[in-house]
Amino acid sequence: MPTAASNSKKPTRIIAGVVVILATVAYLSITGLRDTKQYYVTIAELNALGSKAYTRHLRVAGNVAPGSIHRVGTNASFQLLEQGKVLQVSYQGSEPPPDTFKDDAQALAIGTYGHDGVFHATQLQAKCASKYAPVAPGANKAPATTAAVLPLAR
């Protein structure tokens, strides 16, 4: 027959188990969030970060400098321009750069900044500025088409 002392130990063990599980989940959440955090910075801010720039996962945007793209397989090296600042980027990803990655395109490089002064990107996003530009006022638009209404044959 169970004693009163053994019955009082069961809730204590359950509470201790729940505390250990919650502490483990909290620890994993905090460390996982810290390791996957990405900071969005401009090229000027990247230069101002100093030694902190080498330890963070970063996202840097700018326009691709004309004539700076050099492709080798799925990898590419190029320069990003932003407000008169230049950043050398080396992209080494598992997929080739997107089709919209061209001269003067807006690009977002995701990766780390190296001690060699080169941004080492593992992800690359780009959009072609001309493709998304609004139509200028007074520009020729495609003529509207009209559908002819034909009687149905019986």
C-alpha positions as CSV (number, residue, x, y, z in Angstrom):
1,M,0.0,0.0,0.0
2,P,1.4,3.4,-1.0
3,T,2.4,5.7,1.9
4,A,1.6,9.4,2.2
5,A,5.3,10.3,1.6
6,S,5.3,8.6,-1.8
7,N,2.1,10.3,-2.9
8,S,3.6,13.8,-2.1
9,K,6.6,13.0,-4.2
10,K,4.6,12.5,-7.4
11,P,3.4,16.1,-7.9
12,T,6.9,17.3,-7.1
13,R,8.4,15.1,-9.8
14,I,5.7,16.2,-12.3
15,I,6.4,19.9,-11.6
16,A,10.1,19.3,-11.9
17,G,9.7,17.5,-15.2
18,V,7.5,20.3,-16.6
19,V,10.0,23.0,-15.5
20,V,12.9,21.1,-17.2
21,I,10.9,20.8,-20.4
22,L,9.9,24.5,-20.4
23,A,13.4,25.6,-19.7
24,T,14.7,23.4,-22.6
25,V,12.1,24.8,-25.0
26,A,12.9,28.4,-24.0
27,Y,16.7,27.9,-24.4
28,L,16.3,26.3,-27.8
29,S,13.9,29.1,-28.9
30,I,16.3,31.9,-27.8
31,T,19.4,30.3,-29.3
32,G,17.6,29.4,-32.6
33,L,16.2,32.9,-33.0
34,R,19.7,34.5,-32.3
35,D,21.3,32.2,-34.9
36,T,18.8,32.9,-37.7
37,K,18.4,36.7,-37.1
38,Q,19.3,38.8,-40.2
39,Y,20.1,42.5,-40.0
40,Y,19.1,44.7,-43.0
41,V,21.8,47.3,-43.6
42,T,22.8,49.8,-46.3
43,I,26.3,49.8,-47.7
44,A,27.2,52.9,-45.6
45,E,25.8,51.3,-42.4
46,L,27.8,48.1,-43.2
47,N,31.0,50.1,-43.3
48,A,30.1,51.9,-40.0
49,L,29.5,48.6,-38.1
50,G,33.2,48.0,-37.7
51,S,34.0,44.6,-36.2
52,K,30.3,43.8,-35.6
53,A,29.9,43.4,-39.3
54,Y,32.0,40.2,-39.4
55,T,29.9,38.3,-36.8
56,R,26.3,39.0,-38.1
57,H,24.2,37.5,-40.8
58,L,23.3,40.5,-43.0
59,R,21.0,41.6,-45.8
60,V,22.4,44.4,-48.1
61,A,20.6,46.0,-51.0
62,G,21.7,48.1,-53.9
63,N,21.9,48.4,-57.7
64,V,24.1,46.1,-59.6
65,A,27.0,48.0,-61.1
66,P,27.0,47.9,-64.9
67,G,29.6,45.5,-66.3
68,S,30.6,44.1,-62.9
69,I,28.8,40.7,-63.2
70,H,31.2,37.7,-63.6
71,R,29.4,34.3,-63.6
72,V,31.0,30.9,-63.1
73,G,28.4,28.1,-63.0
74,T,25.9,28.9,-60.2
75,N,28.3,31.4,-58.6
76,A,28.7,35.1,-59.4
77,S,30.8,38.1,-58.3
78,F,29.6,41.6,-58.8
79,Q,29.4,45.1,-57.2
80,L,26.5,46.7,-55.5
81,L,26.1,50.5,-55.7
82,E,24.1,52.6,-53.2
83,Q,24.4,56.4,-52.7
84,G,27.9,56.5,-54.1
85,K,29.1,53.6,-52.0
86,V,30.4,50.4,-53.6
87,L,30.4,46.9,-52.2
88,Q,32.1,43.9,-53.8
89,V,29.8,40.8,-53.5
90,S,30.7,37.1,-54.0
91,Y,27.6,34.9,-54.4
92,Q,28.0,31.2,-53.9
93,G,24.6,29.6,-53.7
94,S,23.0,26.3,-54.5
95,E,21.0,27.9,-57.3
96,P,22.1,30.2,-60.1
97,P,21.3,34.0,-59.8
98,P,17.7,34.8,-60.9
99,D,16.9,35.7,-64.5
100,T,16.2,39.3,-63.4
101,F,19.8,39.7,-62.1
102,K,21.3,42.0,-64.7
103,D,23.2,45.3,-64.9
104,D,21.4,48.2,-63.1
105,A,18.9,45.8,-61.4
106,Q,18.0,46.2,-57.8
107,A,19.5,43.3,-55.8
108,L,19.4,42.0,-52.3
109,A,22.4,39.9,-51.1
110,I,22.0,37.8,-48.0
111,G,25.1,36.5,-46.2
112,T,28.1,37.6,-44.2
113,Y,30.8,40.3,-44.5
114,G,34.3,39.0,-44.7
115,H,37.6,40.4,-43.3
116,D,38.7,40.5,-47.0
117,G,36.2,43.4,-47.6
118,V,34.0,41.2,-49.7
119,F,30.3,40.4,-48.9
120,H,29.9,36.6,-49.1
121,A,26.3,36.0,-50.2
122,T,24.5,32.6,-50.0
123,Q,21.2,34.0,-51.2
124,L,20.5,36.5,-53.9
125,Q,17.3,38.3,-54.9
126,A,16.9,40.7,-57.8
127,K,14.3,42.6,-59.7
128,C,14.5,44.4,-63.0
129,A,13.7,48.0,-62.4
130,S,12.4,48.6,-65.9
131,K,10.0,45.7,-65.7
132,Y,8.2,47.2,-62.7
133,A,8.3,50.9,-63.7
134,P,5.0,52.6,-64.1
135,V,4.0,53.7,-67.6
136,A,5.1,57.3,-68.3
137,P,2.2,59.8,-68.9
138,G,1.4,60.2,-72.6
139,A,3.2,57.0,-73.6
140,N,1.6,54.9,-76.2
141,K,-0.5,52.2,-74.7
142,A,-1.6,49.1,-76.5
143,P,-4.9,49.7,-78.4
144,A,-8.0,48.3,-76.8
145,T,-9.4,45.3,-78.6
146,T,-13.1,44.9,-79.2
147,A,-14.7,41.6,-79.6
148,A,-17.1,41.1,-82.5
149,V,-20.5,39.7,-81.6
150,L,-21.5,36.9,-84.0
151,P,-24.9,35.4,-84.1
152,L,-25.1,31.8,-82.9
153,A,-25.7,29.2,-85.6
154,R,-28.7,26.9,-85.0
